[in-house]
Amino acid sequence: MINIDLNGKCAIVTGASQGIGLGCAQWLSRAGASVLLTARNEENLRNNVTEINKNGGKSIAVPIDLTESNACEIVVNKCIEEFGGIDFLVNVAGVSRRTDPLDTTDEEIDIAFDLKLRSAIRLARLVVPSMKQRGGGSIIFTSGLSQLHSASLQGSGCIPNAGIAAYKHLLAKRLAPDNIRVNLINPGSTKTPRMDMQNKRISDYTGKSVEEVESERLSRIPIGRFITPDDCAKTVLFLCSDLSSCITGESIIIDGGGCSATRY
Ligand SMILES: NC(=O)c1ccc[n+]([C@@H]2O[C@H](COP(=O)([O-])OP(=O)(O)OC[C@H]3O[C@@H](n4cnc5c(N)ncnc54)[C@H](OP(=O)(O)O)[C@@H]3O)[C@@H](O)[C@H]2O)c1
């Protein structure tokens, strides 16, 4: 019987107040890992931690804006202080700013860069000493399909998505000798609060109803349903576990077949 056992392992999950990040925290916890959940929304984080711990997990909340100076240091230090080290870093935090490429503002680019690139890279740098001490680890970044094909309203999102995908390759090579693996997940249309917000924005922009926008999205997913946070979390669990022990520097698309149809 194969069993993913992460008992004794410790994880940081960013963007864990809702959506994909919350799913990752729940699944890592179900496999036995101690999990630090971080995001800005304190109430959501506390509720998530209460729920996880009620189900036998061990988790803590660190409410913080990751773009603030020293925020990443605070998160990493807290994880080491509470759990004794870090084995997994799951970078999920991101912002939803669907913008026309011609309307993308400097402010939108700054926000996207600060969170998805700068803070994720800073966290990755900071967890390495602890992972080395523990004999290895797994770092996971989250990108988006806008780095692979032209999603027409992803003006500010596509740039950090492409940047983090490129950085992941370099970091994977650099850390492979230390048994630290670095991979990236590429979710397709995933049913989270962010997607609902995006549908509303697209509806405002195009004049189509929200229902129309949603059903057009759905029609582009061959598997016939939206991706769920659980779908993404299960891939993250695989990437944290020994089942993926020789996989590093990879991007895994989780989109129900939509994008893979156009790749070779
Ligand atoms: N859903 C999709 O269809 C989809 C598709 C492709 C890629 N993705 C990527 O997957 C990731 C998660 O997406 P999601 O759909 O789960 O999004 P979501 O529901 O909007 O969640 C985003 C998370 O990021 C956190 N966050 C935002 N700004 C932050 C900040 N300044 N500091 C700390 N945390 C911050 C949010 O928490 P607070 O607001 O509490 O801070 C929230 O927990 C994102 O990186 C997104 O680009 C999603």
The ligand as a Gaussian input file, in Angstrom:
#p B3LYP/6-31G(d) Opt

LIG

0 1
 N       -7.562000      30.541000     -10.107000
 C       -7.033000      30.406000     -11.306000
 O       -7.748000      30.142000     -12.297000
 C       -5.541000      30.516000     -11.502000
 C       -5.037000      30.225000     -12.770000
 C       -3.668000      30.337000     -12.982000
 C       -2.832000      30.726000     -11.950000
 N       -3.354000      31.010000     -10.728000
 C       -2.409000      31.439000      -9.695000
 O       -2.620000      30.680000      -8.533000
 C       -2.372000      31.490000      -7.388000
 C       -3.560000      31.414000      -6.450000
 O       -4.711000      31.710000      -7.164000
 P       -6.158000      31.665000      -6.499000
 O       -7.115000      31.516000      -7.603000
 O       -6.172000      30.721000      -5.357000
 O       -6.213000      33.173000      -6.000000
 P       -6.966000      33.868000      -4.779000
 O       -8.173000      33.092000      -4.415000
 O       -7.112000      35.305000      -5.158000
 O       -5.858000      33.761000      -3.663000
 C       -4.707000      34.552000      -3.716000
 C       -4.005000      34.433000      -2.397000
 O       -2.894000      35.345000      -2.372000
 C       -2.950000      36.095000      -1.158000
 N       -2.347000      37.408000      -1.316000
 C       -2.700000      38.372000      -2.211000
 N       -1.953000      39.473000      -2.025000
 C       -1.109000      39.204000      -0.995000
 C       -0.091000      39.936000      -0.333000
 N        0.223000      41.200000      -0.695000
 N        0.583000      39.363000       0.692000
 C        0.277000      38.097000       1.071000
 N       -0.663000      37.343000       0.484000
 C       -1.354000      37.884000      -0.532000
 C       -4.446000      36.187000      -0.881000
 O       -4.715000      36.367000       0.479000
 P       -5.077000      37.762000       1.183000
 O       -5.988000      38.506000       0.273000
 O       -5.687000      37.296000       2.458000
 O       -3.759000      38.420000       1.382000
 C       -4.915000      34.790000      -1.243000
 O       -4.700000      33.894000      -0.185000
 C       -2.090000      32.884000      -7.884000
 O       -0.696000      33.096000      -7.880000
 C       -2.629000      32.883000      -9.297000
 O       -1.931000      33.753000     -10.150000
 C       -4.684000      30.910000     -10.495000

